[in-house]
Amino acid sequence: MEQTEKAVNTATNYHVKPKKNVLTPKNAPYVFMAPAFLLIVIFTVYPVISSFILSFQEVRG
């Protein structure tokens, strides 16, 4: 009877990892600046690269 009781106790003893918080004081500035940086990239960097690529194309109208 002791062996089955030990088996049951060892089966239920599992380690629960603590939940990681995304917003820590170390990475909070990056999380809050990410949307602004993404908008800057979308509306400034992408059009510049796109127009640079289009400048090498020839279109006859």
PQR file with spaces between the fields and no chain letter, atoms N, CA, C, O and H, PARSE charges and radii, in Angstrom:
ATOM       1  N    MET     1       0.822   -1.191    0.000 -0.4000 1.5000
ATOM       2  CA   MET     1       0.000    0.000    0.000 -0.0000 2.0000
ATOM       3  C    MET     1       0.870    1.262    0.000  0.5500 1.7000
ATOM       4  O    MET     1       0.488    2.279   -0.578 -0.5500 1.4000
ATOM       5  N    GLU     2       2.002    1.198    0.627 -0.4000 1.5000
ATOM       6  CA   GLU     2       2.880    2.356    0.663 -0.0000 2.0000
ATOM       7  C    GLU     2       3.460    2.662   -0.715  0.5500 1.7000
ATOM       8  O    GLU     2       3.673    3.825   -1.059 -0.5500 1.4000
ATOM       9  H    GLU     2       2.312    0.372    1.097  0.4000 1.0000
ATOM      10  N    GLN     3       3.711    1.628   -1.496 -0.4000 1.5000
ATOM      11  CA   GLN     3       4.280    1.841   -2.824 -0.0000 2.0000
ATOM      12  C    GLN     3       3.295    2.563   -3.739  0.5500 1.7000
ATOM      13  O    GLN     3       3.695    3.462   -4.479 -0.5500 1.4000
ATOM      14  H    GLN     3       3.538    0.683   -1.217  0.4000 1.0000
ATOM      15  N    THR     4       2.041    2.196   -3.704 -0.4000 1.5000
ATOM      16  CA   THR     4       1.058    2.869   -4.549 -0.0000 2.0000
ATOM      17  C    THR     4       0.843    4.300   -4.085  0.5500 1.7000
ATOM      18  O    THR     4       0.610    5.191   -4.901 -0.5500 1.4000
ATOM      19  H    THR     4       1.716    1.466   -3.103  0.4000 1.0000
ATOM      20  N    GLU     5       0.920    4.523   -2.780 -0.4000 1.5000
ATOM      21  CA   GLU     5       0.752    5.873   -2.261 -0.0000 2.0000
ATOM      22  C    GLU     5       1.916    6.761   -2.706  0.5500 1.7000
ATOM      23  O    GLU     5       1.707    7.925   -3.045 -0.5500 1.4000
ATOM      24  H    GLU     5       1.110    3.799   -2.117  0.4000 1.0000
ATOM      25  N    LYS     6       3.124    6.228   -2.707 -0.4000 1.5000
ATOM      26  CA   LYS     6       4.281    6.986   -3.173 -0.0000 2.0000
ATOM      27  C    LYS     6       4.172    7.285   -4.662  0.5500 1.7000
ATOM      28  O    LYS     6       4.525    8.375   -5.111 -0.5500 1.4000
ATOM      29  H    LYS     6       3.293    5.282   -2.431  0.4000 1.0000
ATOM      30  N    ALA     7       3.686    6.321   -5.417 -0.4000 1.5000
ATOM      31  CA   ALA     7       3.535    6.521   -6.853 -0.0000 2.0000
ATOM      32  C    ALA     7       2.536    7.626   -7.147  0.5500 1.7000
ATOM      33  O    ALA     7       2.745    8.432   -8.053 -0.5500 1.4000
ATOM      34  H    ALA     7       3.399    5.435   -5.053  0.4000 1.0000
ATOM      35  N    VAL     8       1.470    7.666   -6.398 -0.4000 1.5000
ATOM      36  CA   VAL     8       0.464    8.710   -6.584 -0.0000 2.0000
ATOM      37  C    VAL     8       1.036   10.057   -6.200  0.5500 1.7000
ATOM      38  O    VAL     8       0.796   11.045   -6.894 -0.5500 1.4000
ATOM      39  H    VAL     8       1.300    7.011   -5.661  0.4000 1.0000
ATOM      40  N    ASN     9       1.788   10.123   -5.111 -0.4000 1.5000
ATOM      41  CA   ASN     9       2.368   11.393   -4.672 -0.0000 2.0000
ATOM      42  C    ASN     9       3.425   11.893   -5.640  0.5500 1.7000
ATOM      43  O    ASN     9       3.496   13.094   -5.900 -0.5500 1.4000
ATOM      44  H    ASN     9       1.983    9.321   -4.547  0.4000 1.0000
ATOM      45  N    THR    10       4.246   11.003   -6.180 -0.4000 1.5000
ATOM      46  CA   THR    10       5.260   11.463   -7.126 -0.0000 2.0000
ATOM      47  C    THR    10       4.634   11.879   -8.453  0.5500 1.7000
ATOM      48  O    THR    10       5.176   12.736   -9.151 -0.5500 1.4000
ATOM      49  H    THR    10       4.188   10.027   -5.968  0.4000 1.0000
ATOM      50  N    ALA    11       3.517   11.290   -8.801 -0.4000 1.5000
ATOM      51  CA   ALA    11       2.860   11.663  -10.047 -0.0000 2.0000
ATOM      52  C    ALA    11       2.241   13.052   -9.956  0.5500 1.7000
ATOM      53  O    ALA    11       2.152   13.755  -10.962 -0.5500 1.4000
ATOM      54  H    ALA    11       3.077   10.594   -8.234  0.4000 1.0000
ATOM      55  N    THR    12       1.818   13.450   -8.778 -0.4000 1.5000
ATOM      56  CA   THR    12       1.179   14.756   -8.635 -0.0000 2.0000
ATOM      57  C    THR    12       2.174   15.858   -8.294  0.5500 1.7000
ATOM      58  O    THR    12       1.806   17.033   -8.300 -0.5500 1.4000
ATOM      59  H    THR    12       1.890   12.879   -7.961  0.4000 1.0000
ATOM      60  N    ASN    13       3.410   15.516   -8.000 -0.4000 1.5000
ATOM      61  CA   ASN    13       4.419   16.535   -7.701 -0.0000 2.0000
ATOM      62  C    ASN    13       5.073   16.988   -8.996  0.5500 1.7000
ATOM      63  O    ASN    13       6.075   16.415   -9.423 -0.5500 1.4000
ATOM      64  H    ASN    13       3.709   14.562   -7.994  0.4000 1.0000
ATOM      65  N    TYR    14       4.520   17.995   -9.608 -0.4000 1.5000
ATOM      66  CA   TYR    14       5.088   18.549  -10.827 -0.0000 2.0000
ATOM      67  C    TYR    14       5.401   20.011  -10.586  0.5500 1.7000
ATOM      68  O    TYR    14       4.769   20.678   -9.768 -0.5500 1.4000
ATOM      69  H    TYR    14       3.706   18.461   -9.260  0.4000 1.0000
ATOM      70  N    HIS    15       6.382   20.488  -11.312 -0.4000 1.5000
ATOM      71  CA   HIS    15       6.847   21.861  -11.140 -0.0000 2.0000
ATOM      72  C    HIS    15       6.049   22.787  -12.055  0.5500 1.7000
ATOM      73  O    HIS    15       6.005   22.580  -13.268 -0.5500 1.4000
ATOM      74  H    HIS    15       6.896   19.946  -11.977  0.4000 1.0000
ATOM      75  N    VAL    16       5.429   23.790  -11.481 -0.4000 1.5000
ATOM      76  CA   VAL    16       4.669   24.764  -12.256 -0.0000 2.0000
ATOM      77  C    VAL    16       5.560   25.979  -12.485  0.5500 1.7000
ATOM      78  O    VAL    16       6.021   26.613  -11.536 -0.5500 1.4000
ATOM      79  H    VAL    16       5.465   23.957  -10.496  0.4000 1.0000
ATOM      80  N    LYS    17       5.794   26.292  -13.748 -0.4000 1.5000
ATOM      81  CA   LYS    17       6.618   27.450  -14.070 -0.0000 2.0000
ATOM      82  C    LYS    17       5.814   28.725  -13.833  0.5500 1.7000
ATOM      83  O    LYS    17       4.632   28.787  -14.170 -0.5500 1.4000
ATOM      84  H    LYS    17       5.419   25.777  -14.519  0.4000 1.0000
ATOM      85  N    PRO    18       6.447   29.732  -13.260 -0.5600 1.5000
ATOM      86  CA   PRO    18       5.729   30.996  -13.074  0.2800 2.0000
ATOM      87  C    PRO    18       5.478   31.663  -14.421  0.5500 1.7000
ATOM      88  O    PRO    18       6.291   31.567  -15.341 -0.5500 1.4000
ATOM      89  N    LYS    19       4.347   32.335  -14.518 -0.4000 1.5000
ATOM      90  CA   LYS    19       3.975   32.998  -15.763 -0.0000 2.0000
ATOM      91  C    LYS    19       4.880   34.204  -15.981  0.5500 1.7000
ATOM      92  O    LYS    19       5.057   35.034  -15.089 -0.5500 1.4000
ATOM      93  H    LYS    19       3.687   32.413  -13.771  0.4000 1.0000
ATOM      94  N    LYS    20       5.452   34.289  -17.182 -0.4000 1.5000
ATOM      95  CA   LYS    20       6.320   35.414  -17.498 -0.0000 2.0000
ATOM      96  C    LYS    20       5.473   36.615  -17.883  0.5500 1.7000
ATOM      97  O    LYS    20       4.540   36.507  -18.678 -0.5500 1.4000
ATOM      98  H    LYS    20       5.309   33.615  -17.906  0.4000 1.0000
ATOM      99  N    ASN    21       5.806   37.739  -17.317 -0.4000 1.5000
ATOM     100  CA   ASN    21       5.102   38.971  -17.609 -0.0000 2.0000
ATOM     101  C    ASN    21       5.775   39.652  -18.800  0.5500 1.7000
ATOM     102  O    ASN    21       6.994   39.829  -18.800 -0.5500 1.4000
ATOM     103  H    ASN    21       6.564   37.826  -16.670  0.4000 1.0000
ATOM     104  N    VAL    22       5.013   40.028  -19.791 -0.4000 1.5000
ATOM     105  CA   VAL    22       5.563   40.648  -20.994 -0.0000 2.0000
ATOM     106  C    VAL    22       6.034   42.066  -20.699  0.5500 1.7000
ATOM     107  O    VAL    22       7.042   42.515  -21.244 -0.5500 1.4000
ATOM     108  H    VAL    22       4.023   39.884  -19.791  0.4000 1.0000
ATOM     109  N    LEU    23       5.326   42.752  -19.859 -0.4000 1.5000
ATOM     110  CA   LEU    23       5.626   44.153  -19.591 -0.0000 2.0000
ATOM     111  C    LEU    23       6.423   44.271  -18.290  0.5500 1.7000
ATOM     112  O    LEU    23       5.857   44.423  -17.208 -0.5500 1.4000
ATOM     113  H    LEU    23       4.508   42.387  -19.416  0.4000 1.0000
ATOM     114  N    THR    24       7.735   44.197  -18.422 -0.4000 1.5000
ATOM     115  CA   THR    24       8.618   44.375  -17.271 -0.0000 2.0000
ATOM     116  C    THR    24       9.257   45.747  -17.371  0.5500 1.7000
ATOM     117  O    THR    24       9.263   46.341  -18.449 -0.5500 1.4000
ATOM     118  H    THR    24       8.195   44.073  -19.301  0.4000 1.0000
ATOM     119  N    PRO    25       9.790   46.261  -16.289 -0.5600 1.5000
ATOM     120  CA   PRO    25      10.438   47.579  -16.365  0.2800 2.0000
ATOM     121  C    PRO    25      11.596   47.623  -17.359  0.5500 1.7000
ATOM     122  O    PRO    25      11.928   48.688  -17.881 -0.5500 1.4000
ATOM     123  N    LYS    26      12.207   46.476  -17.620 -0.4000 1.5000
ATOM     124  CA   LYS    26      13.333   46.447  -18.540 -0.0000 2.0000
ATOM     125  C    LYS    26      12.893   46.595  -19.993  0.5500 1.7000
ATOM     126  O    LYS    26      13.560   47.279  -20.769 -0.5500 1.4000
ATOM     127  H    LYS    26      11.937   45.612  -17.196  0.4000 1.0000
ATOM     128  N    ASN    27      11.775   45.965  -20.376 -0.4000 1.5000
ATOM     129  CA   ASN    27      11.359   46.014  -21.779 -0.0000 2.0000
ATOM     130  C    ASN    27      10.124   46.876  -22.016  0.5500 1.7000
ATOM     131  O    ASN    27       9.614   46.894  -23.136 -0.5500 1.4000
ATOM     132  H    ASN    27      11.232   45.409  -19.746  0.4000 1.0000
ATOM     133  N    ALA    28       9.633   47.578  -21.031 -0.4000 1.5000
ATOM     134  CA   ALA    28       8.454   48.430  -21.202 -0.0000 2.0000
ATOM     135  C    ALA    28       8.659   49.529  -22.244  0.5500 1.7000
ATOM     136  O    ALA    28       7.760   49.760  -23.052 -0.5500 1.4000
ATOM     137  H    ALA    28      10.047   47.563  -20.122  0.4000 1.0000
ATOM     138  N    PRO    29       9.809   50.218  -22.260 -0.5600 1.5000
ATOM     139  CA   PRO    29       9.980   51.251  -23.294  0.2800 2.0000
ATOM     140  C    PRO    29       9.899   50.697  -24.716  0.5500 1.7000
ATOM     141  O    PRO    29       9.357   51.348  -25.609 -0.5500 1.4000
ATOM     142  N    TYR    30      10.437   49.498  -24.924 -0.4000 1.5000
ATOM     143  CA   TYR    30      10.405   48.903  -26.259 -0.0000 2.0000
ATOM     144  C    TYR    30       8.990   48.516  -26.659  0.5500 1.7000
ATOM     145  O    TYR    30       8.617   48.638  -27.826 -0.5500 1.4000
ATOM     146  H    TYR    30      10.877   48.969  -24.199  0.4000 1.0000
ATOM     147  N    VAL    31       8.211   48.055  -25.711 -0.4000 1.5000
ATOM     148  CA   VAL    31       6.830   47.662  -26.006 -0.0000 2.0000
ATOM     149  C    VAL    31       6.003   48.892  -26.378  0.5500 1.7000
ATOM     150  O    VAL    31       5.183   48.838  -27.295 -0.5500 1.4000
ATOM     151  H    VAL    31       8.513   47.956  -24.763  0.4000 1.0000
ATOM     152  N    PHE    32       6.216   49.989  -25.675 -0.4000 1.5000
ATOM     153  CA   PHE    32       5.434   51.194  -25.957 -0.0000 2.0000
ATOM     154  C    PHE    32       5.911   51.916  -27.219  0.5500 1.7000
ATOM     155  O    PHE    32       5.120   52.604  -27.863 -0.5500 1.4000
ATOM     156  H    PHE    32       6.882   50.034  -24.930  0.4000 1.0000
ATOM     157  N    MET    33       7.176   51.774  -27.581 -0.4000 1.5000
ATOM     158  CA   MET    33       7.689   52.443  -28.775 -0.0000 2.0000
ATOM     159  C    MET    33       7.500   51.620  -30.041  0.5500 1.7000
ATOM     160  O    MET    33       7.642   52.157  -31.140 -0.5500 1.4000
ATOM     161  H    MET    33       7.819   51.215  -27.058  0.4000 1.0000
ATOM     162  N    ALA    34       7.191   50.369  -29.924 -0.4000 1.5000
ATOM     163  CA   ALA    34       7.057   49.487  -31.084 -0.0000 2.0000
ATOM     164  C    ALA    34       5.985   49.952  -32.076  0.5500 1.7000
ATOM     165  O    ALA    34       6.259   49.959  -33.276 -0.5500 1.4000
ATOM     166  H    ALA    34       7.076   49.933  -29.031  0.4000 1.0000
ATOM     167  N    PRO    35       4.783   50.341  -31.641 -0.5600 1.5000
ATOM     168  CA   PRO    35       3.789   50.803  -32.628  0.2800 2.0000
ATOM     169  C    PRO    35       4.239   52.056  -33.387  0.5500 1.7000
ATOM     170  O    PRO    35       4.011   52.162  -34.592 -0.5500 1.4000
ATOM     171  N    ALA    36       4.872   52.997  -32.696 -0.4000 1.5000
ATOM     172  CA   ALA    36       5.339   54.208  -33.370 -0.0000 2.0000
ATOM     173  C    ALA    36       6.438   53.872  -34.369  0.5500 1.7000
ATOM     174  O    ALA    36       6.458   54.403  -35.479 -0.5500 1.4000
ATOM     175  H    ALA    36       5.057   52.911  -31.717  0.4000 1.0000
ATOM     176  N    PHE    37       7.337   53.006  -33.980 -0.4000 1.5000
ATOM     177  CA   PHE    37       8.412   52.605  -34.895 -0.0000 2.0000
ATOM     178  C    PHE    37       7.851   51.879  -36.106  0.5500 1.7000
ATOM     179  O    PHE    37       8.317   52.082  -37.227 -0.5500 1.4000
ATOM     180  H    PHE    37       7.322   52.575  -33.078  0.4000 1.0000
ATOM     181  N    LEU    38       6.868   51.048  -35.886 -0.4000 1.5000
ATOM     182  CA   LEU    38       6.242   50.323  -36.993 -0.0000 2.0000
ATOM     183  C    LEU    38       5.566   51.287  -37.973  0.5500 1.7000
ATOM     184  O    LEU    38       5.672   51.108  -39.186 -0.5500 1.4000
ATOM     185  H    LEU    38       6.489   50.883  -34.975  0.4000 1.0000
ATOM     186  N    LEU    39       4.880   52.294  -37.463 -0.4000 1.5000
ATOM     187  CA   LEU    39       4.246   53.280  -38.345 -0.0000 2.0000
ATOM     188  C    LEU    39       5.277   54.093  -39.124  0.5500 1.7000
ATOM     189  O    LEU    39       5.064   54.400  -40.296 -0.5500 1.4000
ATOM     190  H    LEU    39       4.794   52.439  -36.478  0.4000 1.0000
ATOM     191  N    ILE    40       6.381   54.439  -38.490 -0.4000 1.5000
ATOM     192  CA   ILE    40       7.441   55.164  -39.191 -0.0000 2.0000
ATOM     193  C    ILE    40       7.994   54.326  -40.324  0.5500 1.7000
ATOM     194  O    ILE    40       8.222   54.834  -41.422 -0.5500 1.4000
ATOM     195  H    ILE    40       6.555   54.189  -37.537  0.4000 1.0000
ATOM     196  N    VAL    41       8.211   53.054  -40.068 -0.4000 1.5000
ATOM     197  CA   VAL    41       8.742   52.173  -41.104 -0.0000 2.0000
ATOM     198  C    VAL    41       7.746   52.038  -42.252  0.5500 1.7000
ATOM     199  O    VAL    41       8.128   52.086  -43.421 -0.5500 1.4000
ATOM     200  H    VAL    41       8.026   52.641  -39.176  0.4000 1.0000
ATOM     201  N    ILE    42       6.478   51.871  -41.916 -0.4000 1.5000
ATOM     202  CA   ILE    42       5.471   51.671  -42.961 -0.0000 2.0000
ATOM     203  C    ILE    42       5.323   52.910  -43.838  0.5500 1.7000
ATOM     204  O    ILE    42       5.241   52.796  -45.061 -0.5500 1.4000
ATOM     205  H    ILE    42       6.167   51.832  -40.966  0.4000 1.0000
ATOM     206  N    PHE    43       5.286   54.089  -43.228 -0.4000 1.5000
ATOM     207  CA   PHE    43       4.965   55.303  -43.994 -0.0000 2.0000
ATOM     208  C    PHE    43       6.175   56.096  -44.475  0.5500 1.7000
ATOM     209  O    PHE    43       5.993   57.059  -45.221 -0.5500 1.4000
ATOM     210  H    PHE    43       5.352   54.183  -42.234  0.4000 1.0000
ATOM     211  N    THR    44       7.390   55.748  -44.091 -0.4000 1.5000
ATOM     212  CA   THR    44       8.553   56.482  -44.597 -0.0000 2.0000
ATOM     213  C    THR    44       9.568   55.574  -45.274  0.5500 1.7000
ATOM     214  O    THR    44       9.955   55.825  -46.415 -0.5500 1.4000
ATOM     215  H    THR    44       7.538   54.966  -43.485  0.4000 1.0000
ATOM     216  N    VAL    45       9.995   54.544  -44.602 -0.4000 1.5000
ATOM     217  CA   VAL    45      11.060   53.704  -45.145 -0.0000 2.0000
ATOM     218  C    VAL    45      10.559   52.892  -46.336  0.5500 1.7000
ATOM     219  O    VAL    45      11.249   52.816  -47.352 -0.5500 1.4000
ATOM     220  H    VAL    45       9.680   54.340  -43.675  0.4000 1.0000
ATOM     221  N    TYR    46       9.403   52.298  -46.239 -0.4000 1.5000
ATOM     222  CA   TYR    46       8.872   51.498  -47.342 -0.0000 2.0000
ATOM     223  C    TYR    46       8.672   52.320  -48.621  0.5500 1.7000
ATOM     224  O    TYR    46       9.075   51.853  -49.686 -0.5500 1.4000
ATOM     225  H    TYR    46       8.842   52.360  -45.413  0.4000 1.0000
ATOM     226  N    PRO    47       8.081   53.505  -48.576 -0.5600 1.5000
ATOM     227  CA   PRO    47       7.949   54.282  -49.823  0.2800 2.0000
ATOM     228  C    PRO    47       9.289   54.698  -50.428  0.5500 1.7000
ATOM     229  O    PRO    47       9.419   54.762  -51.650 -0.5500 1.4000
ATOM     230  N    VAL    48      10.278   54.978  -49.595 -0.4000 1.5000
ATOM     231  CA   VAL    48      11.589   55.351  -50.121 -0.0000 2.0000
ATOM     232  C    VAL    48      12.206   54.177  -50.864  0.5500 1.7000
ATOM     233  O    VAL    48      12.722   54.342  -51.968 -0.5500 1.4000
ATOM     234  H    VAL    48      10.172   54.926  -48.602  0.4000 1.0000
ATOM     235  N    ILE    49      12.156   53.011  -50.275 -0.4000 1.5000
ATOM     236  CA   ILE    49      12.715   51.819  -50.929 -0.0000 2.0000
ATOM     237  C    ILE    49      11.922   51.479  -52.190  0.5500 1.7000
ATOM     238  O    ILE    49      12.500   51.118  -53.215 -0.5500 1.4000
ATOM     239  H    ILE    49      11.736   52.876  -49.378  0.4000 1.0000
ATOM     240  N    SER    50      10.615   51.594  -52.109 -0.4000 1.5000
ATOM     241  CA   SER    50       9.774   51.304  -53.266 -0.0000 2.0000
ATOM     242  C    SER    50      10.061   52.276  -54.417  0.5500 1.7000
ATOM     243  O    SER    50      10.159   51.840  -55.564 -0.5500 1.4000
ATOM     244  H    SER    50      10.146   51.887  -51.276  0.4000 1.0000
ATOM     245  N    SER    51      10.196   53.563  -54.147 -0.4000 1.5000
ATOM     246  CA   SER    51      10.487   54.532  -55.211 -0.0000 2.0000
ATOM     247  C    SER    51      11.890   54.340  -55.771  0.5500 1.7000
ATOM     248  O    SER    51      12.118   54.585  -56.956 -0.5500 1.4000
ATOM     249  H    SER    51      10.117   53.917  -53.215  0.4000 1.0000
ATOM     250  N    PHE    52      12.828   53.908  -54.944 -0.4000 1.5000
ATOM     251  CA   PHE    52      14.172   53.610  -55.430 -0.0000 2.0000
ATOM     252  C    PHE    52      14.141   52.448  -56.419  0.5500 1.7000
ATOM     253  O    PHE    52      14.814   52.493  -57.449 -0.5500 1.4000
ATOM     254  H    PHE    52      12.643   53.709  -53.981  0.4000 1.0000
ATOM     255  N    ILE    53      13.378   51.426  -56.118 -0.4000 1.5000
ATOM     256  CA   ILE    53      13.254   50.286  -57.026 -0.0000 2.0000
ATOM     257  C    ILE    53      12.541   50.699  -58.314  0.5500 1.7000
ATOM     258  O    ILE    53      12.942   50.293  -59.404 -0.5500 1.4000
ATOM     259  H    ILE    53      12.831   51.390  -55.282  0.4000 1.0000
ATOM     260  N    LEU    54      11.486   51.505  -58.190 -0.4000 1.5000
ATOM     261  CA   LEU    54      10.744   51.947  -59.382 -0.0000 2.0000
ATOM     262  C    LEU    54      11.580   52.865  -60.263  0.5500 1.7000
ATOM     263  O    LEU    54      11.317   52.945  -61.462 -0.5500 1.4000
ATOM     264  H    LEU    54      11.159   51.834  -57.304  0.4000 1.0000
ATOM     265  N    SER    55      12.572   53.557  -59.725 -0.4000 1.5000
ATOM     266  CA   SER    55      13.367   54.463  -60.531 -0.0000 2.0000
ATOM     267  C    SER    55      14.225   53.746  -61.550  0.5500 1.7000
ATOM     268  O    SER    55      14.683   54.375  -62.504 -0.5500 1.4000
ATOM     269  H    SER    55      12.786   53.492  -58.750  0.4000 1.0000
ATOM     270  N    PHE    56      14.460   52.469  -61.389 -0.4000 1.5000
ATOM     271  CA   PHE    56      15.253   51.695  -62.327 -0.0000 2.0000
ATOM     272  C    PHE    56      14.403   51.008  -63.400  0.5500 1.7000
ATOM     273  O    PHE    56      14.937   50.283  -64.239 -0.5500 1.4000
ATOM     274  H    PHE    56      14.089   51.958  -60.614  0.4000 1.0000
ATOM     275  N    GLN    57      13.116   51.223  -63.380 -0.4000 1.5000
ATOM     276  CA   GLN    57      12.243   50.608  -64.354 -0.0000 2.0000
ATOM     277  C    GLN    57      11.908   51.608  -65.456  0.5500 1.7000
ATOM     278  O    GLN    57      11.833   52.814  -65.224 -0.5500 1.4000
ATOM     279  H    GLN    57      12.681   51.812  -62.698  0.4000 1.0000
ATOM     280  N    GLU    58      11.712   51.085  -66.634 -0.4000 1.5000
ATOM     281  CA   GLU    58      11.393   51.946  -67.769 -0.0000 2.0000
ATOM     282  C    GLU    58       9.976   51.629  -68.260  0.5500 1.7000
ATOM     283  O    GLU    58       9.647   50.475  -68.535 -0.5500 1.4000
ATOM     284  H    GLU    58      11.773   50.104  -66.822  0.4000 1.0000
ATOM     285  N    VAL    59       9.165   52.645  -68.362 -0.4000 1.5000
ATOM     286  CA   VAL    59       7.782   52.480  -68.810 -0.0000 2.0000
ATOM     287  C    VAL    59       7.568   53.421  -69.980  0.5500 1.7000
ATOM     288  O    VAL    59       7.849   54.616  -69.886 -0.5500 1.4000
ATOM     289  H    VAL    59       9.432   53.582  -68.139  0.4000 1.0000
ATOM     290  N    ARG    60       7.070   52.880  -71.080 -0.4000 1.5000
ATOM     291  CA   ARG    60       6.770   53.715  -72.250 -0.0000 2.0000
ATOM     292  C    ARG    60       5.258   53.884  -72.353  0.5500 1.7000
ATOM     293  O    ARG    60       4.511   52.913  -72.480 -0.5500 1.4000
ATOM     294  H    ARG    60       6.842   51.909  -71.156  0.4000 1.0000
ATOM     295  N    GLY    61       4.840   55.108  -72.297 -0.4000 1.5000
ATOM     296  CA   GLY    61       3.408   55.378  -72.302 -0.0000 2.0000
ATOM     297  C    GLY    61       2.832   55.628  -73.663  0.5500 1.7000
ATOM     298  O    GLY    61       1.631   55.867  -73.791 -0.5500 1.4000
ATOM     299  H    GLY    61       5.447   55.896  -72.194  0.4000 1.0000
